[in-house]
Amino acid sequence: MHKYLFIFGTKLELYSILNVFSFFPLLIFNLCHCRQKKENLSALSERVLAACQKNLRINTRFRFLKSKLFWTMIETVILSCLQFFPLLILTSVFASAFNTGSNYFGYLYVIPFILHIVYWLIGLDPFKQSNLTTPAFALSLLVAKLACFCSGCCRGIESTVFGMYNHTSQRTEVPVQLIEAAWAVLLFVFCMLWRKKEKPGTLLPLYTILYSATRFCSEFLRNEADIIGPLKKYHIFCLVGIAFGVIQYVIVSRCGEQLRTFIANGLPAIISNRKTKKKKNKKKKNKKKNNIKTKK
């Protein structure tokens, strides 16, 4: 297992490099949906684009500011960053709080709420958008597991039946990182096949349930201390993840359409509705004043 990579004489940690590369599946998936303007360009970006087209007097060099494709690309990069960088923060927060390694469950517990709020604020359909980008989470997980394998962390139990020799521990261990990477590939295939068949918003809870279930099984192969009988710390996280995914799936599948109508156009629509109401109220007041004057 090689922990470092030498580029132009500089020593770089392979684990960190691969974790940075786990950002690109999210970016690529979002860029692939740039063609679907109705699904990917938010109400907020539409308003910014309309303001640029009306108000900006731009030289020929800066005509791209009036292009719909440009604002779609900007929005895509921002959304990809919002999907990825909470992963770095939440995994470290949960790791320090529960005294574990890099804890992916902190991301799974919190990211649905973060993304749904962001999508609502900018005027995207959060349920449809989560179905579009959930397969990218599985690909990012695949890259992260390969990073664990290269760095030698998350080691498996010692086994002479099925294992690989670890130069760090100098023993034959079950390659649990590669097993979990294979699970990530299967999760990606499942998400790609089912994202159009499932109701909008239900694919992310299904991903949470399936990842937690597969991680529960692979956790028995990890070389970590037991806390409750044969169960480890991550077994508890897995059980909470399954329960959390089931609750989220039931809520979205039963009340999804009502929630979608409630958050149809997001914060920009609420602001515009208030403006139109104010205009209507002003018109009504002006009409009343004019009627009073004509009567007099």
N, C-alpha and C positions, 0 to 999 in steps of 0.2 A: 504494500500500500504506500503510495507516494503522497506525502503531505505538502510538498512544496513544488513550485514550478519556477524555473529560471528563464526570464525573458530579458535579453540584452544585459545579462549579468546581474539583474536585480532578482532577489528572492521573494517570491509571492506565495502566499498560502493558498493552496488549491481549494480548500473548503470555502474560503471567502469569495474566490473567483466564481465558483460554481453557484454559490448562493446569489451572487449578483446576476448571473445568467438566468436564474429562475424568474426574473422580472420579465424576460422577453416573451414567454408564452402568453402572458396577459396582454402585452402590447400587441403581439401578432394577431391574437384573436380579436381584439378591439379594432385593429386596422382592417381585418377581413370584413368587418361589418360596416366599414365606412361607406360601402356602396349602397347599403340599405339606409338611405337618408332618413326615411320616416322613423326608423327604429333608433338610429344612432345620433342624429342631430337634435339636441334638446331645445326646449322652448327658450331657455336663456340664450343659447347660441344664436337662435333665430332672431331674437330681439337685438343682440349685439350686431349681427350681420345687417339687419334692416337699418339700424342707426348709422352704421358705417356707409351704407349705400346712399342714405339720404343726406347726411351731414358732412361727410369727409370729402374734401377736395384734394385728391392725392395725385402726385406725379406718376408718370408711367412706371417708375421703378417699384412703387408701392401699391400697384393695382391688386395684388394678391389679398390685401386687406378687405376688399369687396367680394372676394371669392368664397363661395359656400364650402368648397372643398378645403380651403385653408382653415376655416373655423372648425370644420369637422375633425381635421387632423389635430388641431390644438386641443379640442375637447377630448379626443381619444387618448392623447398622451397624459392629460390631467387625470382622466378616469383610471388609466392604468396605474399611475402613481398612487392614487387613492386606494386602489385595490391591493397594491404590493407593500407600500411602506408601513401601513399598520401591522403587517405581518412581522416586520423586524422589531417594532415597539412592543406589541402584545406578547410575542414569544419570550422576549427578555423579561417583561414584567411578570408573567406567570412563572417563568423559571426562577426568578429571585423570590417571588412570593411563596412558592411551594417547594423550594429547594430541589428543583429538578434540572434536567438539561433543557435544551431549546424546546419549549412547550408549544406545540402546534395547536393545542386545544384552545388556548387563549384567543387565537385568531378565529377559530371556528365558532366560538361562543359570541364574539363581539362583532365580527365583520358583517354579518347580515344586517344588524341595526345601523352600522355606519353607512354601508352602501345604500340601504333603502332610504335613509334620511337624505343623503347626498343626491340620489336620483330624484327624490321628491322635490328638493330645493331647486334643482336646475330644470325640472319639467320633463324628466324621462320616466317611462313606465318601469318601476323597479322590479316587478315580477318578470316581465319579458326580458329585461336586461340581465337579471341574474341567471335566467335559463341560457342566455347567449354566452356568458362568460364562465359558467361553472366548469366546463371541460378544461379551461386553462388552469384552474386551481389544481386539477389532477396532474397536469404536465409540470407545473411548478413544484409540486410535491415529488414528482419523479426526479427532477434535477436536485432537489434538496437531499433525497435519499442517496443519490450517487455521490453527493458531496460528503455525506456521513461515511460512506464506504471508503472514499479516498482518504479521509482524515483519520479513519480508524476508531471513531467514536460509535456509541450505540452498539457495543459489542454483543455478540451472541454467547450462548452457553457453550461449554466445551463439549465436543462430540467427535467420536472416532468413526461414526457411521456416515454422517453427512456433514462435511465442514471444509473450511479453508484454513490454511496455516497463516496465523497472524504474527508478523515479525515483532510487533510491539510487545505483545503478551507472551510470545514464543510458545503458543499452543494452537491446537486445531479447534476452530470455533464455527458455529453455525453462521453463515453469512446472512444474518437477519436483515441487514440493510438492503441487500439485493432482493430478498423475498418481498420486502415492503415496496421496493421499486417496481417489482412485477405486479403487485397489487395496484399500484398507482396507474400502471398501463391499462389494467383491466377496468379500473374506475374511469379512465379517460374514454375507453371504447364504449362503456355503458352510457356515459354522459352524452357522447356523440350520437348514439343510436336512439336514446330516449328523450333528448331535449325537445324534439318537435312533437313527440307523442304526449308528453306530460303537460299538465296545465301550467300556465305561466306562474313562476314563483315556487314550484314544488321540487325542482331539480336540485337546488342548493340544500334543502333539508334532506333529500335522499342521499346526496353526497356525504353529508355529515353522518347520517346513520350508517352507510356502508363503510366509510373510512373508520368510524369508531368500532364497528364490528370486526373488521379485518385487523385493526390494530390490537383489539382485545385478544385475538387468537395469536398474533405474532409476538405479543408481549411475554408469553410463556417461554419464548425462545431467547429472551434478552437476559443478559447477565446483570440483574439488579436484585436488590434485597426485597424480600417479601414483607408486607406489613400486616395483612389480614389473611392468615392461612397461606394458600398458594398465590394470593392476589398481591399485586404490586401497586405502586402509586398510580401508574398510568391506567391500570384496570378501572380504578374509580373514575378517572377522567373519561374513559371509554363509555362506562355505564351512564354517566351524566350526559355525554355527547349523544348517545342513542335516545335517551329520554328527551333531550332538548330538540333533536331532529324530528322525533315523532310528534311532539307538541306543535312545533312550527309547521310541519306538514299538514296536520289536521286543521290548524287555523287557516292556512293559506288555501287548502283545497275546499273548505266549507265556506269561508268568508272572503275568498280572494276577489270575486267579482265586485262585491260591495266595497272592499278596500280600494280596488282599482278605480272605481267611479269616484270615490272620495278624493283620491290623490291624482286624478286624471292629468291635470296640466301643471301641477306643482305650484310653487310660490309665485312665479311670474303671472300665472292666471289669477291668483288671489289678488295680487296687486292691481292687475288690469281691471278685475271686476269691481274693486273698490273705487277705482278712478271713474269707471262708467257709471257707477251708482251716484257718485258725487256730481257728475255732469248732469245726470237725469234729475237729481234733486235741485240743482241750480236752475235747470230749464223749467221745472215745475214752479219754483218760487218766482221766476221772472214772468211766467204766464199769469200767476195769481196777481202779481203787481200790475201787470198790463190790464188785466180784467177789472181790477179795482179802479185804475185810472180812467178807463173808458166809461165805467158806470158813473163816475163823478162828473 
